[in-house]
Amino acid sequence: MEISLALNLPRDELSVPVARRIVDASMRTVGVEDACVDDVALALSEACTNVLQHSGPGDEYVVALRLDDAVCSIEVRDLGHGFDFDTLDTGAPDTDEERGRGVALMRLLVDRVQFESKPESGSVVHLEKQLNYADGSLLDRAITGGL
């Protein structure tokens, strides 16, 4: 079973909870366990916030979700000038700082985080997480052949 959706969102801080709620609801509807949904939703929020803060000019960004059996893949793509991810501090964030925890959080919450920058065509944050699902859910039945 594969489920995919793409959201073209305005570069506005109000779009972050919209993306989060749509992805959250989609995953819960097919039976992904709450803890997995919560992890993915928080990592997605951090990725979207990074786009809003760092991507430069552009009117919109794209969130693409794919559930393929027991794997969730998300891409957050900005359509701006790109961002040099090599400049990100990948160490532990300073506990006194209000900002700078997004990348560390993403790495704690999902199994794989990858950054790709294409100068003058935007940046992509790839998130991937193995999913746990509730027994008897649509996702469980699709994976185990019960459909």
C-alpha positions in Angstrom: 0.0 0.0 0.0 1.2 3.5 -0.8 -0.4 6.7 0.3 1.0 10.0 -0.9 0.0 13.6 -0.7 1.6 17.0 -1.6 0.8 20.3 -0.1 1.8 23.6 -1.7 1.8 26.0 1.1 2.4 29.8 1.4 5.6 30.9 3.2 3.7 32.0 6.3 4.1 30.8 9.9 0.4 29.8 9.9 1.1 27.1 7.3 3.2 25.1 9.7 0.3 23.9 11.9 -1.7 23.3 8.8 0.9 20.9 7.4 1.4 19.3 10.7 -2.3 18.6 11.2 -2.9 17.2 7.7 0.1 14.8 8.0 -1.0 13.9 11.6 -4.5 13.1 10.5 -3.5 11.2 7.5 -1.1 8.9 9.5 -3.6 8.4 12.3 -6.4 7.5 9.9 -4.4 4.6 8.4 -3.5 3.3 11.9 0.0 4.6 12.6 0.6 4.4 16.4 0.4 7.7 18.3 4.0 7.9 19.3 5.2 7.6 15.7 2.7 10.2 14.5 3.8 12.6 17.3 7.5 12.1 16.4 6.9 12.7 12.7 4.6 15.7 13.3 7.2 17.4 15.5 10.1 16.7 13.1 7.9 18.1 10.2 7.2 21.2 12.2 10.9 21.8 12.7 11.6 21.2 9.0 8.9 23.7 7.9 10.1 26.3 10.4 13.6 26.0 9.0 12.2 26.6 5.5 10.4 29.7 6.7 13.5 31.1 8.5 16.3 30.2 6.1 15.1 29.6 2.5 15.2 33.2 1.3 12.8 34.6 -1.3 9.8 32.6 -2.6 6.1 32.7 -2.1 5.5 29.0 -1.2 7.1 25.7 -0.2 6.0 22.1 -0.7 5.5 19.3 1.9 5.3 15.8 0.3 4.3 12.8 2.4 4.6 9.2 1.3 3.5 6.2 3.4 4.9 3.1 1.8 4.1 0.0 3.9 5.8 0.7 7.2 8.0 3.7 6.2 7.0 7.3 6.3 9.0 9.6 4.0 8.6 13.4 4.0 10.2 16.0 1.9 10.0 19.7 2.7 11.1 21.7 -0.4 11.5 25.4 -0.6 11.5 27.2 -3.9 14.0 29.9 -2.9 17.7 30.3 -3.4 18.8 27.3 -1.4 20.5 27.0 2.0 24.0 25.9 2.9 23.3 23.1 5.3 27.0 22.6 5.9 26.9 25.7 8.1 24.4 24.1 10.5 25.7 23.4 13.9 25.1 19.7 14.3 26.4 19.5 17.9 24.2 19.6 21.0 22.3 22.9 21.2 23.1 25.3 24.0 20.5 24.8 26.7 20.3 28.6 27.3 19.4 29.3 23.7 15.8 29.7 22.5 16.8 28.8 18.9 19.0 26.2 17.2 17.4 23.0 18.3 15.5 22.1 15.2 18.1 19.9 13.4 19.0 18.1 16.7 15.3 17.4 17.3 14.7 16.1 13.8 17.6 13.7 14.2 16.3 12.5 17.5 12.7 12.0 16.3 13.1 10.2 13.0 15.4 7.5 11.6 17.0 9.5 8.8 17.4 13.2 8.1 19.1 14.4 4.9 19.6 17.9 3.6 20.0 18.8 0.0 20.6 22.2 -1.4 20.3 23.3 -5.0 21.6 26.8 -5.4 19.0 29.0 -7.0 16.4 26.2 -7.1 15.8 25.6 -3.4 16.5 23.2 -0.6 15.1 19.9 0.4 14.8 18.4 3.9 14.2 14.6 3.7 12.8 12.9 6.8 12.3 9.1 7.1 10.8 7.0 9.9 10.0 3.3 10.3 6.4 3.2 11.4 4.6 1.1 14.1 0.9 0.6 13.5 -2.1 -0.6 15.4 -3.2 -4.2 15.1 -6.2 -4.4 12.7 -5.7 -1.0 11.2 -5.8 -0.3 7.5 -2.0 -0.1 7.4 -1.6 -3.4 9.4 -4.0 -5.2 7.2 -2.3 -3.9 4.0 1.2 -5.0 5.2 0.1 -8.4 6.6 -2.1 -9.2 3.6 -5.4 -9.0 5.4 -7.0 -6.8 2.8 
